[in-house]
Amino acid sequence: MSYQRRHRQSDGQLKDVVIQLRIDHQCPQCGAPAILEETDRLFTCEFCRVKSFLQEQGYFRYLLPSRAPQGKSLVWVPYWRFKGMHFSCTEKEVRHRFVDVSLRAVDLDPFPPSVGLRSQALKLKFVTPESRGLFLKPTVPFANVLKRIERRFASQQPEPVVHKAHIGESLSVIYAPFHIDRKLYDGVLNRPIASAMPDNFDLSKSPEWRRKKGITFLPTLCPHCGWDLEGQRDSLVLHCDNCASVWRPRKDGFSKLNTAHIPDRGDDVIYLPFWRIKGEIAGVDLNSHADLVRLANLPKIVRPAMEKTRFYFWAMAFKVRPQLLLNLSRAVTLAQPNEGLAAGLPSAPLHPVTLPLKEGVESLKLTVSDLIRPKSRMVELIPGIKIVPKSFLLIYIPFHENHHDLVQPTFNMSINKNMLAHARHI
């Protein structure tokens, strides 16, 4: 079981490395081959130029490549694969780490407990209705996998944990091939993994999972005007340049998003997306700007107008490293940039939305934890806090680009451009 990939840099420091899955794919329109990355959602065929948005029911399902001899009956064993950022709040701080783990999703001991590095080293394929063999149904709930991860982290925490959250999580199932010929064979290497089959081994007791439909490809045509929707390959939100509308995928198509931006006439501007969320909060007073000043113990005088100014949560709508996610969420929430907003999209480059709204909602309690001052109050306050989101708005904030960084001078925020580019693969 691997929780993170790390390599040593030239200066001797250890750095987390995010390794992407690679998926063999064919264009649904012309059949041309393509290699996708795990985070890809908007697929553009290099041959026929048709664009499609990839969707799956619940989570994506992949196949490891099989080298089993022709004619062998394959048994496909499921493994939960989880990747994301794990946060834990103690009485002193909010801790974080990157998680990349695969664990067997069936309770059958002869099969390996994990796929190891194979999912990163080999090209995978999507499971389709045409995929042949016996596909075992996952019978170990994913919640059990999360409990194992959390137990592992809890054993490494010196202080009690008052709140946990997973942000930017990617959940999928990877099917590994096996076949039986008096021995159990690993279908990837076509080698036996056990000298003999266990006496109690009986696949007939394991429920089969039947594939009814494949990946859904949504045509990327604007529901409003029929124009082509635009976005980058990892975009979770698409926009129409013709009617200036913004759309996010749903089960049966696209739904319209309301957007706004902070105007900036600079020539070196790129706009980064944030979710502004209004919620009902129980367990702590956080309904106005004045409440925010008191909770965060800010060096400000609470004026009467602050008591009447509504408080909004601000959450990331794009991927960054865990510490930067905490820092930016806290900085924008403290700034409360609710004045001077212009409706719609700006006429400047946009960074793609790569963190969905549900991940923004998941991060709200983390933001509150990071705001509380003094930190000793976290143990008292956090367990009783409940946040129910009521409405949201996607807002683009302008950052000025220099040689190394994107800078937001008004709110005192800065993001390294290389770090931002690498974080899109989290």
N, C-alpha and C positions, 0 to 999 in steps of 0.2 A: 504494500500500500504506500503510495507516494503522495506527500502532501504539498510539495512544491519542488520546482526545479531551480537549481542554483548553480552559478558558475563563478569562478574567481577572476576578477579583473586584473589588469596589469598592475594596479596599485595595491593588490592584495586583498581588497574588499570583496565580500560576497554580495552578489546581486541576484535577485529573483529573475528567472527567465521564463517567459510565457511561450509554450510550444503549441502551435496550431495543428489541429487535425486537417488532413488533406483528403478530399473526397473526389473520386472519379465520378464523372457525371456526363450525361448526354443532353443536348438541347431538346426540349420537348417539341420544338417546331421542325427542325431539320435533322436532328440526330447527331449533330457534330459533337466530337468529344471535348471535354473541358475539365479543368481541375479547379475545384472550389475550396475555399478555406472555411473553417468551422463557423466563423462569424458572418459569412456571406449570406445576404438575404435578397439583394437585387442582382439578378443574373442577366447579363447581356451577352448573347451569343456573338462571337467574333466573326461568324460566317454569315448568318442571316440577319444579324442585328436586332432580332426580336428580344424585348426585355420582359422579364417575368419576376414576380415576387414569390419567394419560396415560403411555403407554410406547411406545418405538420400539426397533427392532432396531439396536443399535449406536449410532446417532445420528439426530437428527431431520433431515428433508429438507423444504425449503420451496421455494415458487415465487414469483418476482417477478411482479407483475401484467403481463399482455400487452395491448397496444392494437393488435396486428396486425389487418389487415382480415379479415373473415370468409372462410373458405375457404383461407387461407394455411396451408401446412404448417410447423408450428413445429419448430425445433430447440432443445432445452433443453440449455444448456451448464452443467456443474457447477462450482461454486466452493467450495473449502474455506473455512469460516468458523470461526475460532478466537478465543475470548475467555477471558482468565484472568490470573493473576498469575505473573510470571516472576521467579524468584529465582536469584541467582548468588553463590557463596561465594568470596571472595578471601582472601588471607592476613591482611587487616586487618578485614574486615567481611562481613556478608551484605547484598547489594544487591538491590533489587527494583524492579519497574515493572509497570504494567498494560498488557496487550496486547489489541488488538482488530484483527484482520487478516482479510482475505479474499483468496484467491489462486486462480487458475484451476487446476482439477483435471484438465485435459486439455492435451496438448502441441499446440495448434492456434493458430498465431500470429495469424490474422485476428481472433480474438476478444479482447476487452479482457483485460488481466491481472488485473483486480479488478472487483468490483461497486461499489467506492467507498462512498459514503454512501447508496446506494439502499436497502440492507437496513434502515437506520435510518429513512429518510424515507418509505418506502412500506409499506403493509400487505401482508404475505405470506400465503400459504396453504400448508397441508400438501399434500405430494404424495400422491395417492391412486391406486388402480388405475384410476379413471375419468379421470385426467389425460391429456389427448390430446397427441400429438406424439412426436417422436423424442427420447428421453432418452439422452444420451451417458453412458457409464459412466466414472466417475473412473479415470484411468489413471496420474495422478501421485500416488504414495503420500503420505499426510499426513506421513510421516516426513521427506520432502523439504522440506515447508513448515516444519516445526520447525527443520530445519537452516538454512534461510534466516534464520529469526528469530534463531537462536542466533549465526549468523555476524555478523548486523547488531549484536547486542548485544556480541559479543566484540570487534568493532572499536572499540567505545566504552569498553572496559574498560582502564584503565591497568595493572592487575595481572593476573597469571595467574588463571584461574578453576579452582578445584579441585572444584566440585560445582555442578550446575544442577538446578532443579526447577520444575515448573509446577503450581500449586495452584488449585483452584476452576475448572478449565478446563471450557469448554463448547465442544464440537465439533459442527458441523452441516454440511450441504451446502445451498447455495442455488443453485437452478437459474434461470438467466437466459434469457429467450426471444429467439430470433433467427429470421429467415426470409430466404429467398433469392429474389430476383426480378431476375436479371442482376447484381444487387449484393447485398451482405450488409447486411441491415437489423437495426437494434436494435429488438426487439419492444416494449420498454417505451415508447419515444418514437416508434416507427414511422418512423425516419429512417435513411438509409444511413450506415454507418460506414466504408465504403471505396468509392473510386470505381470499382474493378474487383476481381473475384475473382482471387486469386493463381493462377498456372498450375498449381501443385502441390496445390491444395486438393481434397481427396477425402474426403468424409464416410463413404464406404463402408468405409474402412479403420479407422474409429473404432467400437469395440464399443458395442452398444446395451445400456442397462440397462433391465430390465423390472420393473415394480412388481407384486409378487405379492399384497401385503396392505397395508392402511393402518395408521393409528395404532391401537394396542391400547388399549381402554378397560377397565380393571379395575374391576369393581363394588367399592365401598368398604364391604363388609360384613365384620364381624369373623369370621374363620375359626373362632374358638372358640365365640362365643355368638350370632352372627348380627346383632348390633347394628350401627348405623352407626358407622364409623370417623371420627374427627375429626382435623382438622389445618387449617393455613392453605394458601393457594393455592400457595405455593412449598415446602411441606413435603415432605421426602423420607422421613419417618417419620410414621406415623399411630398414633393411640391410641384405645382403646375405653373410654369412660366407664362402661360397664356392668360389664365384668369386669376393668378396670384392666390390660389387656394392651397391648403395644406391638408394632407390625408395620412391616416394611419391604418394599417390593415386590421381587419376583423375577420370573423369566421367566414362570412359570406361576401366579402368584398372590402371596400374602404369606407371609413367614416371620417367626416370632416373635423378638423381641429381648429379651434380659435387660437390665434397667435397675436403677439405684439412684440415691439422692439424698442430699444432706447436709441433715438436718432443720433448719428454721428457722421459728420461730413468729411472725415479724414480719408486720405488716399490709401493709407496702409492698414485699413480696418478689416478684420474678420469677425463675424458674429458667432458667439458660442451659445448653445441652447440651455435653458434652465426651466425646470417645472416650478411654477408658483402655485402653492397649494393652500387652500383655506380649509381649516378643519375644526371640529369640535374637540376641545381638550378637557379632559377630566384629570384631577389629581394635582394640578398646579395652575396657578393664575397666569395665563399667557394668551390674552385676548386683545391686548393693545400694545402700542409701542412702549408705553410706560411700564407695562408688565415685563417686557423684554429687558428694559434698562435695569429693573430691579432684580430679575432672575440672573442676569449675567453680571450684575454688580458693576455696571459701566460707569465711568467717571463723567456722568452727565447729570444736569439738574432736570428733574421730572417736571415738565410744564403742563398746564391744564390741557393744551391741545394734544399732547401725547396720549392722554387718557382716552381721547375720542378717535385716535388714529388706529385703524384695524391692523392687527398683526397677521402676517402671512409667513408660512414656511417657504423656503427656497431650497430646491433639491437639484442635484446634478441630472442633466439629460444626456450626458456623454461620459464615456469611460475615462477614468484617470486612476492612478495608483491610490491605494487605500489612504495614506496619510494626506495626500493632496485632496482627495474627496472630502475628508473631514475638514481640512483647512478652508476649502472653497465654499462648502456648504455653510460653514460657520460665518465666513466673511460676508457672503451675500445676504444671509439671514439677518446679520447684525446691521448691514447697510440698509435693508428694507427699501430697495430702489423702486418704489411704486409711483413716483411722480414723473410726469413728462413722457409717459409711454405713448407710442404711436401704434395704431392697429395695423395688423398685417405683417408682411415680410419686408426687410430692408433690401435696398438695391445694392447689395455688397455680398462678397463670398460668405457662405454659411458652412459652419462645421456640422457634420451629420449628427442626428439624434441616434445614439447608440445605447442609451439606458432607457428602458421603457418606464412608463408612469408608475407601474406597480413597484419597481425598484426604488423610485423616488419616494413613494409612500413608505416603503420598508425602512428607509433611512431617516425618517422624521424623528423617531425616538432617539436615534444616535445623535442627531443634531442637538436635541434638547440636552442630552447627556454632556455634550461637548460645550454647551453654553453655560451650564450651571457653575456658579461661583459663590462660595468656595466649593472645591471639589468634594469636601467631606459631606456635603448635603446630598450627593448622588445616592448614597445607600438609603437615605430616608425618602427621597422623592421618586426615583425612577420606577421601583416596583409598582407604585400606584398610578402611574401616568398611563392614560389611554387616549389615543388620537384617532378620531374618525374623520377621514377626508370627506369633504362635501363638494368642493369644486376645484378646478385647476385651470391654468392657462400656461401655454408654452411661450416663453419670452426669450428673445435673443438679446444678449448683452454684447456691446462692441468691445473688442480688444485690439490694441495697436501692435502691429507686428514689427519687431526689430530683428537683428541678425540671429539671435538665439532664443528669444522669448516672445510670448504674447502678453501684453501688459494692459491692465485696466487701472489707469491712474486714479480715477475718482474713488474707487472702492479699495485701492491699495492691494490689487491682486496681480499675480504673475504666474505664468505657466511656461515651462521649458518646452519648446516645439518638438524636440526629439522625444521627450518623455510622453508628450501628448500623442504623437504618432504611434509609439510602441504600445501605449495603453489601449489602443483600439483592438488589440488582439487578446485582451484579458477575457 
